[in-house]
Amino acid sequence: MGYHFSASRQSKDGYLRNNFQWNNNFAGGLQFFLPFEANLWLGARYSKVNYGFPVINDPSRARGRQPG
């Protein structure tokens, strides 16, 4: 029998306003060695991601105001 487990966390805060991202990932699996050189692999993965939607950094367009 074999097994595998992994976890990761990533985040970034980009240059543009509201340009952030963070994510958490988990994965794991079991491997069973069967007769006649066969293998059975069972695995699962979970990801949770949160993205911001970047907006222009122009101060004159802050809070939805249109130039003009």
N, C-alpha and C positions, 0 to 999 in steps of 0.2 A: 504494500500500500504506500502511496506517495501523497504528498500534500503541498499546497502552495497558499500563501497569504501575502497580500500587499496592501499598503495604505499610503495615500499621499494627500498633501494639502498645498494648494498654490493660490497666490493672490498677487494682484498688481494694482497700482493706482497710476493711470496714464496721465499724459500731459494735458489732454483736453478735459474740460469740466465733465463730470459724471461719467468718465471713462474708466470705470473700475471693473474688476472681475475677481471673484474668488470661487474656488471649487474644492470639494472634498471627494476623494475616490477610495473605494474599498473593493478588493477582489479576493477571491479564494477558490480553491478547488481541491478535489480528491481524485486520486487515480488508483484504480483497482487493476491488478494484474490477474488476468483470467487464464484458464487453460488454453492450450493451442496457440500460445504467443499472442493472445488478444488482450487489449487494454480497454478499460471503460473509464472515461474522464467526465466528471461532473463538476461544473463550475458556475460561479455567479459573480456578478459585478454590480456595484451601486455607485452612482455619481450624483452629487448635488452641486448645481452651478448657479451662480447669481451674477448677472451682467448688468452694467449700467449702459445707457445709450448716450454716446458722446454728443456733445453740443459744441457749437463754435465758441471760441474764447473772446469774441468781440464784446467789450463792455457796453457798447451802444445797443446791443441786441439782448441785453440781460432781461430776464423775466418776461420773455415773449414780446417785448416792444419791437416794432419794425422801424428801420431807419426811414427818415423821410421828412 
